[in-house]
Amino acid sequence: MGAATITMNEAEAWRPAVNPWIIALAVTLATFMEVLDTSIANVALPHIAGSLSAGQDESTWVLTSYLVSNAIVLPLSGWLSSIVGRKRFYMGCVALFTVSSFLCGFAPNLAMLIIFRILQGAGGGGLQPSEQAILADTFPPAKRGMAFAVYGIAVVMAPAIGPTLGGWITDNFSWRWIFFVNIPVGILSLTLTSRLIQDPPYLKRRKLSETRIDYIGLGLVALGLGTLQVILDKGQREDWFESNFIVILTVVSAAALIFVVFWEWRHKDPIIDLHLFRNRTFATSNFLMFMLGFALLGSTLLLPLFMQTMLGYTAERSGLALMPGGFTIMVAMPVVGFLLSRYSPRWLMLFGLSMLSISLFHMTTFDLSVDFHTVTMARVYQALGLAFLFVPINTAAYSSLPRDKNNAASGLMNLARNIGGSVGISFVTTGLARRAQVHQVRLAESLSAANPVFQSRLHGMAGTFLGGGSGPGSGPGTALQHAYALTQANVIRQSTMLAYIDNFWVLGVVIGCLIPCVMLIKKSKPGGGIAVH
């Protein structure tokens, strides 16, 4: 009892040697670049494919390879930190991420670029969980809200600005510079980390010689999460279960993930501490973080795509429309961190989910003539909801766990958000394609020879083309063909617009249904402590 008391007192009394806010900024640098890399290469794929003489489908492995290795390392980060030490593990991840970014920039062919992206994803996978664990240990519970706000600004803003920044760099320099920009940031992060960060005394390193490595669990996690990420990334492109490739991967992934749960739950020294899910608050927070990633990345994909394909915006103009939302997050997250010192996270989450759901329903009012201001404000409302979710969810997740579990908890929280984001992207891309087909069939049903209104308008358009002239050799037949072509183009455009509305509506309903889940989180005192009853 005495030893345990001393350990707990050490845990509560330990404070870093330097200002914790300097530590927060130092560890956020590399994390921001890592999250940015999940989306910055998207718009550069055509340039990469052309430069390396690869097909468009082959070039998508540049994205998939990064996501796969990233997903595998995320849940393992806590276990790896306990063996090599968290500071060493974090610095090793930064070094690997920086070196592999340099190699990606000089990749001579697609195969080498994919290999280097795998290494980059592995290095990046350990950054987010390590930073969250460092922040949770560096700041006392009453100040964690503000610390997670700094982290949240980086994690939420990076995916939003990634495509715009990637497009600007590619257009003005070369696609290779989207990797080279990571190098100075990585070097600066390594320098600051080595000088400022230290492991707390209660974070004991385990000797590798005394550690029984769970090779079966390690293999199952890698197999299950790796194949799951490939399924989510390639599913829509391969037409999901119409593809034998996707069916086989689904069976393998499901079997591996189901078996790993039973294996890790009973293992004496698991690489993933699934027993943390016995804690109701932590389990609920993980689910809400999964859904936050689902809504964040799903809508972040939909909005720029809608503006560029339906409204005719350039990538730069669509980026400008999203920018006020980023500023909203920057302003709102510190405010949320301050409010957490005075109000329970549950109340802030209720407001965030309500605001996010309302903003998505507001997007269902969009049409093909929607103006720039309306789209921009819709994103601002959404960003406000996201700001009131990210920080309280993280604060609640760590509030009921002992500090020596922060490493394991951070890996699972970040895995939930990343997988949720992948599911969200797959969901909206599939929904967009399928619902557009459904609406196209329904709209085409009324465009028949038996519909006098359609025939009247068709011949009116044909008369317009005939009167204006359709080029050499034009006649009634050619004018009618132009009228049919214009009608088909309008049908496709309208059906796609309706598909976007359907997606926004479904996302709004899903987020609204999460509001009761907040009540599953235990009541807590302002400042992050669990209330005693």
C-alpha positions in Angstrom: 0.0 0.0 0.0 2.9 2.3 0.9 4.6 1.7 -2.4 1.4 2.2 -4.3 0.8 5.5 -2.5 4.3 6.8 -3.2 3.8 5.9 -6.9 0.5 7.7 -7.1 1.9 10.8 -5.3 4.8 10.8 -7.8 2.3 10.7 -10.6 0.3 13.6 -9.3 3.3 15.7 -8.2 5.5 15.3 -11.3 5.6 18.3 -13.6 7.8 18.9 -16.7 10.9 21.0 -16.3 9.8 23.6 -18.9 6.6 25.5 -19.6 4.0 22.9 -20.7 2.7 25.1 -23.5 6.1 25.1 -25.1 6.0 21.3 -25.0 2.4 21.4 -26.5 3.6 23.5 -29.5 6.7 21.4 -30.0 4.9 18.1 -30.3 2.1 19.6 -32.4 4.4 20.6 -35.2 5.2 17.1 -36.4 1.6 15.9 -35.8 0.2 18.6 -38.0 2.5 17.6 -40.9 1.6 13.9 -40.4 -2.2 14.6 -40.5 -1.6 16.9 -43.5 0.0 14.1 -45.4 -3.1 12.0 -45.2 -4.8 14.4 -47.7 -2.2 16.6 -49.3 -1.2 14.0 -51.9 -4.8 13.5 -53.2 -4.8 16.3 -55.7 -1.3 15.5 -56.9 -2.1 11.9 -58.0 -2.5 12.7 -61.7 0.8 14.5 -61.7 2.5 11.6 -59.8 1.0 9.1 -62.3 2.2 11.1 -65.3 5.7 11.8 -63.9 6.3 8.1 -62.9 4.6 6.6 -66.0 1.9 4.9 -64.0 -1.8 4.4 -64.5 -4.4 6.4 -62.5 -5.6 3.3 -60.6 -2.0 2.3 -59.8 -1.2 5.7 -58.4 -3.9 5.5 -55.7 -1.7 3.0 -53.9 0.3 6.1 -52.9 -2.6 7.0 -50.7 -3.6 3.5 -49.7 -0.1 2.3 -48.6 0.2 5.3 -46.3 -3.2 4.7 -44.7 -2.6 1.0 -44.2 0.8 1.3 -42.4 -0.6 4.3 -40.4 -3.6 2.2 -39.2 -1.4 -0.7 -38.2 1.0 1.4 -36.0 -1.7 3.5 -34.3 -2.9 0.8 -31.8 0.6 -0.5 -31.3 2.1 2.8 -30.2 1.3 2.4 -26.5 3.0 -1.0 -26.4 6.0 0.2 -28.3 6.4 3.2 -26.1 6.4 1.0 -23.0 9.4 -0.9 -24.4 11.6 1.8 -25.9 10.3 4.8 -23.8 7.8 7.3 -25.0 10.3 10.1 -25.8 12.6 7.7 -27.8 9.6 6.3 -29.6 8.2 9.7 -30.5 11.6 10.9 -31.7 12.1 7.7 -33.7 8.7 8.2 -35.4 9.6 11.8 -36.2 13.0 10.7 -37.7 11.4 7.9 -39.7 8.7 10.3 -41.0 11.2 12.9 -42.0 13.7 10.6 -43.7 10.9 8.7 -45.6 9.5 12.1 -46.7 12.9 12.9 -48.1 13.0 9.5 -49.9 9.4 10.0 -51.2 10.5 13.3 -52.8 13.3 11.6 -54.7 11.4 8.3 -55.6 12.5 7.3 -59.1 9.4 5.1 -59.8 6.0 4.2 -58.4 7.1 1.0 -56.6 9.8 2.9 -54.6 7.4 5.7 -53.8 4.9 3.2 -52.4 7.6 1.6 -50.3 8.7 5.0 -48.9 5.0 5.9 -48.3 4.6 2.7 -46.2 7.6 3.8 -44.1 6.2 7.3 -43.9 2.9 6.0 -42.7 4.6 3.8 -40.1 6.5 6.8 -38.7 3.4 9.0 -38.8 1.2 6.4 -37.1 3.1 6.8 -33.8 3.0 10.6 -33.7 -0.7 11.4 -32.9 -1.0 8.8 -30.0 2.4 9.9 -28.5 1.5 13.5 -28.6 -1.9 12.9 -26.9 -0.2 10.9 -24.2 2.5 13.5 -23.7 -0.2 16.2 -23.4 -2.3 14.1 -21.0 0.8 13.6 -18.7 2.2 17.1 -19.1 -1.0 19.0 -18.1 -3.1 18.5 -15.0 -6.7 17.4 -15.6 -8.0 21.0 -15.1 -5.8 22.3 -18.0 -6.1 19.3 -20.4 -9.0 20.9 -22.2 -6.8 23.8 -23.4 -4.0 21.5 -24.3 -6.2 19.2 -26.4 -7.5 22.4 -28.1 -4.1 23.1 -29.4 -3.8 19.5 -30.6 -7.3 19.6 -32.0 -6.6 22.7 -34.1 -3.8 20.8 -35.9 -5.8 17.5 -36.3 -9.0 19.1 -37.6 -7.5 21.8 -39.8 -4.9 19.7 -41.5 -7.3 17.5 -43.5 -9.3 20.6 -44.6 -6.3 22.6 -46.0 -4.4 19.6 -47.3 -6.0 19.3 -50.7 -5.8 23.1 -51.3 -2.2 23.3 -50.2 -1.2 20.2 -52.2 -2.8 21.7 -55.3 -1.0 25.0 -54.9 2.4 23.3 -54.3 1.9 21.0 -57.3 0.8 23.8 -59.6 3.5 26.2 -58.7 6.4 23.9 -58.0 6.3 20.1 -58.3 4.5 17.2 -56.6 7.8 16.2 -55.0 7.7 19.3 -52.9 4.6 18.1 -51.0 7.0 15.7 -49.4 10.0 18.0 -49.1 8.1 20.5 -47.0 8.0 17.9 -44.2 11.8 17.9 -43.8 12.5 21.3 -42.1 9.5 20.8 -39.8 10.7 17.3 -38.9 14.2 18.6 -38.1 12.8 21.4 -35.9 10.5 19.0 -34.1 13.4 16.6 -33.4 15.5 19.4 -32.0 12.8 20.7 -29.7 11.7 17.2 -28.6 15.3 16.2 -27.6 15.7 19.4 -25.5 12.2 19.9 -24.0 10.5 16.5 -23.5 11.1 14.0 -20.8 9.3 10.8 -19.7 7.5 11.0 -16.4 9.0 8.9 -13.5 6.0 6.6 -13.3 6.3 5.6 -17.0 8.6 2.6 -16.5 10.3 1.1 -19.5 10.0 -2.7 -19.9 13.1 -4.6 -20.7 12.8 -6.3 -24.1 14.5 -9.4 -22.8 11.9 -9.7 -20.1 8.9 -8.9 -22.4 7.1 -11.8 -24.1 6.3 -10.4 -27.5 2.8 -11.3 -28.6 3.7 -12.3 -32.2 0.2 -13.7 -32.9 -1.5 -10.6 -31.7 0.9 -8.4 -33.6 0.3 -10.4 -36.8 -3.5 -10.4 -36.4 -3.6 -6.6 -35.8 -1.5 -5.9 -38.9 -3.5 -8.3 -41.0 -6.9 -7.2 -39.8 -6.4 -3.4 -39.9 -4.3 -3.5 -43.0 -6.9 -5.4 -45.1 -9.7 -3.3 -43.6 -8.0 -0.1 -44.8 -7.5 -1.5 -48.3 -11.2 -2.5 -48.4 -12.4 1.0 -47.3 -10.0 2.7 -49.8 -10.6 0.5 -52.8 -14.2 -0.7 -52.2 -16.1 1.8 -54.3 -13.5 1.7 -57.1 -13.8 -2.1 -57.3 -17.7 -2.1 -56.9 -17.5 -3.5 -53.4 -18.7 -7.1 -53.1 -19.0 -7.5 -56.9 -15.3 -7.9 -56.7 -13.7 -11.2 -55.6 -10.7 -9.2 -54.4 -12.9 -7.2 -51.9 -14.8 -10.3 -50.8 -11.6 -12.2 -50.0 -10.1 -9.2 -48.1 -13.4 -8.7 -46.2 -13.4 -12.4 -45.0 -9.7 -12.1 -44.0 -10.2 -8.8 -42.2 -13.3 -9.9 -40.3 -11.7 -13.2 -39.2 -8.5 -11.5 -38.1 -10.2 -8.7 -36.1 -12.7 -11.1 -34.4 -9.9 -13.5 -33.4 -7.6 -10.7 -32.2 -10.3 -9.5 -29.8 -10.5 -13.0 -28.1 -6.7 -13.4 -28.2 -5.8 -10.0 -26.8 -8.5 -10.1 -24.1 -7.0 -13.3 -22.6 -3.3 -12.6 -23.2 -1.2 -11.8 -20.1 0.9 -9.2 -22.0 -1.3 -7.9 -24.9 0.0 -5.4 -27.4 -3.5 -3.7 -27.4 -5.1 -3.2 -24.0 -8.7 -4.0 -24.9 -9.6 -4.1 -21.2 -9.8 -0.3 -21.3 -13.2 -0.7 -23.0 -14.6 -2.0 -19.7 -14.6 1.7 -18.7 -17.9 3.0 -20.0 -16.8 6.5 -20.4 -13.7 5.5 -22.4 -15.7 3.1 -24.6 -18.3 5.8 -25.3 -15.7 8.4 -26.0 -14.0 6.0 -28.5 -17.3 5.5 -30.3 -18.0 9.2 -30.4 -14.5 9.8 -31.8 -15.1 7.3 -34.5 -18.2 9.1 -35.5 -16.5 12.4 -35.3 -13.9 11.2 -37.8 -16.8 9.8 -39.9 -18.5 13.2 -40.1 -15.4 15.3 -40.4 -13.6 13.5 -43.3 -16.9 12.5 -45.0 -18.1 16.1 -45.2 -14.6 17.4 -45.8 -14.6 15.3 -49.0 -18.1 16.2 -50.0 -18.0 20.0 -49.8 -14.9 20.7 -52.0 -16.1 18.0 -54.4 -19.5 19.7 -54.6 -18.1 23.1 -55.1 -15.7 22.0 -57.9 -17.9 19.6 -59.8 -21.4 21.2 -59.4 -20.6 24.9 -58.9 -17.6 25.1 -61.2 -15.2 26.5 -58.5 -11.5 26.1 -58.9 -9.5 24.2 -56.2 -8.3 27.6 -54.9 -11.8 29.1 -54.7 -13.2 26.0 -53.0 -10.3 26.3 -50.5 -11.2 29.9 -49.8 -14.8 28.8 -49.1 -13.5 26.4 -46.5 -11.0 28.8 -45.0 -13.4 30.6 -42.6 -14.3 27.3 -41.1 -10.7 26.7 -40.3 -10.5 30.1 -38.6 -13.6 29.3 -36.7 -11.9 26.1 -35.3 -8.8 28.1 -34.4 -10.9 30.6 -32.4 -13.5 28.2 -31.0 -11.2 25.4 -29.7 -9.4 27.5 -27.1 -12.8 28.8 -26.0 -14.0 25.2 -25.6 -10.8 24.4 -23.6 -11.6 27.3 -21.3 -15.3 26.3 -20.9 -14.2 22.7 -19.9 -12.7 24.2 -16.7 -16.2 25.4 -15.8 -18.7 23.0 -17.4 -19.0 19.2 -17.7 -17.8 17.8 -21.1 -21.2 16.3 -21.5 -22.9 19.6 -22.0 -20.4 20.8 -24.5 -20.7 17.5 -26.5 -24.5 17.9 -26.5 -24.1 21.4 -28.1 -21.5 20.2 -30.5 -23.5 17.2 -31.8 -26.6 19.4 -32.1 -24.7 22.1 -34.0 -23.0 19.6 -36.3 -26.3 17.9 -37.1 -28.1 21.2 -37.8 -25.3 22.4 -40.1 -25.5 19.2 -42.1 -29.3 19.6 -42.4 -28.7 23.2 -43.5 -26.5 21.8 -46.4 -29.6 19.8 -47.7 -31.0 23.2 -48.8 -28.1 23.6 -51.3 -29.0 23.8 -55.0 -27.1 24.4 -58.2 -27.5 28.2 -57.8 -26.2 28.4 -54.2 -23.9 31.3 -53.6 -20.4 31.5 -52.2 -21.5 33.1 -48.9 -24.1 30.4 -48.1 -21.6 27.5 -48.7 -19.0 29.3 -46.6 -21.3 29.9 -43.6 -22.5 26.3 -43.7 -18.9 25.2 -43.2 -18.5 27.8 -40.4 -21.5 26.3 -38.6 -20.1 22.8 -39.1 -16.7 23.8 -37.8 -18.2 25.3 -34.7 -19.9 21.9 -33.9 -16.6 20.0 -34.5 -14.8 22.3 -32.1 -17.3 21.6 -29.4 -16.7 17.8 -29.9 -13.1 17.1 -30.4 -11.7 18.6 -27.2 -14.5 17.4 -24.8 -14.4 13.9 -26.2 -10.7 13.6 -25.6 -10.9 15.2 -22.1 -13.7 12.8 -21.1 -11.8 9.7 -22.4 -8.7 10.4 -20.2 -10.6 11.7 -17.2 -11.4 8.2 -15.8 -8.2 6.4 -16.6 -5.0 6.1 -14.5 -2.1 8.1 -16.0 -0.1 5.0 -16.7 -2.8 4.0 -19.2 -2.5 7.2 -21.3 -0.2 5.6 -23.9 -2.5 2.7 -24.6 -5.6 4.9 -24.5 -4.2 7.5 -27.0 -3.5 4.8 -29.6 -7.0 3.5 -29.4 -8.6 7.0 -29.6 -6.6 7.9 -32.7 -7.3 4.6 -34.3 -11.0 5.2 -33.8 -10.8 8.6 -35.4 -8.8 7.4 -38.4 -10.9 4.3 -39.1 -14.0 6.5 -38.7 -12.6 8.9 -41.3 -11.9 6.1 -43.7 -15.4 4.7 -43.2 -16.9 8.1 -43.7 -15.0 8.7 -47.0 -16.1 5.3 -48.3 -19.7 5.9 -47.2 -20.1 9.2 -48.9 -18.3 8.2 -52.1 -20.4 5.1 -52.4 -23.6 6.9 -51.5 -22.9 9.7 -54.0 -22.4 7.2 -56.9 -25.4 5.0 -55.9 -27.9 7.7 -55.2 -27.0 9.6 -58.4 -27.9 6.4 -60.3 -31.2 6.1 -58.5 -32.2 9.7 -59.1 -31.1 9.5 -62.7 -33.4 6.6 -63.3 -36.3 8.3 -61.6 -35.8 11.6 -63.5 -35.5 9.7 -66.8 -38.8 8.0 -66.3 -40.7 11.2 -67.1 -38.5 11.9 -70.2 -40.4 9.8 -72.7 -42.2 10.2 -76.0 -45.5 9.9 -74.1 -44.8 13.1 -72.0 -46.2 16.1 -74.0 -44.4 18.6 -71.8 -41.0 17.0 -72.4 -41.7 16.7 -76.1 -42.7 20.4 -76.3 -39.5 21.5 -74.5 -37.3 19.1 -76.5 -38.6 20.5 -79.8 -38.3 24.0 -78.4 -34.6 23.4 -77.7 -34.1 21.8 -81.1 -35.7 24.9 -82.7 -33.3 27.1 -80.8 -30.3 25.1 -82.0 -31.6 25.0 -85.6 -32.2 28.8 -85.5 -28.8 29.5 -84.1 -27.1 27.0 -86.4 -25.2 24.0 -85.2 -22.3 24.1 -87.6 -21.8 23.0 -91.2 -24.4 20.5 -92.4 -26.7 21.2 -89.5 -30.4 20.3 -89.9 -33.4 19.3 -87.9 -31.9 15.9 -87.1 -28.6 17.4 -85.7 -30.5 20.0 -83.8 -32.6 17.3 -82.1 -29.5 15.4 -81.2 -28.1 18.5 -79.5 -31.4 18.9 -77.6 -31.2 15.3 -76.4 -27.6 15.7 -75.3 -28.4 18.9 -73.4 -31.3 17.2 -71.7 -29.1 14.2 -70.7 -26.5 16.5 -69.3 -29.1 18.3 -67.2 -30.5 15.0 -65.9 -27.0 13.9 -64.8 -26.4 17.3 -63.2 -29.7 17.3 -61.3 -29.4 13.7 -60.2 -25.9 14.3 -58.8 -27.1 17.4 -57.0 -29.9 15.3 -55.4 -27.3 12.6 -54.4 -25.3 15.3 -52.5 -28.4 16.4 -50.7 -29.1 12.7 -49.7 -25.6 12.4 -48.3 -25.9 15.5 -46.3 -29.3 14.4 -45.0 -28.0 10.9 -43.9 -25.0 12.4 -42.2 -27.2 14.9 -40.3 -29.5 12.0 -39.1 -26.6 9.8 -38.0 -25.0 12.7 -36.0 -28.4 13.6 -34.5 -28.9 10.0 -33.3 -25.6 10.2 -31.4 -27.0 12.8 -28.9 -28.4 10.2 -26.5 -25.0 8.4 -26.4 -23.5 11.4 -24.5 -25.6 10.4 -21.5 -23.5 7.2 -21.3 -20.5 9.2 -20.3 -20.2 9.5 -16.5 -20.9 12.8 -15.0 -17.7 14.8 -14.3 -16.7 17.9 -12.4 -15.5 20.9 -14.4 -11.8 20.5 -15.0 -11.9 16.9 -16.1 -12.3 15.0 -12.9 -14.9 12.3 -12.5 -17.7 13.3 -10.1 -17.9 11.2 -6.9 -21.3 9.9 -5.9 
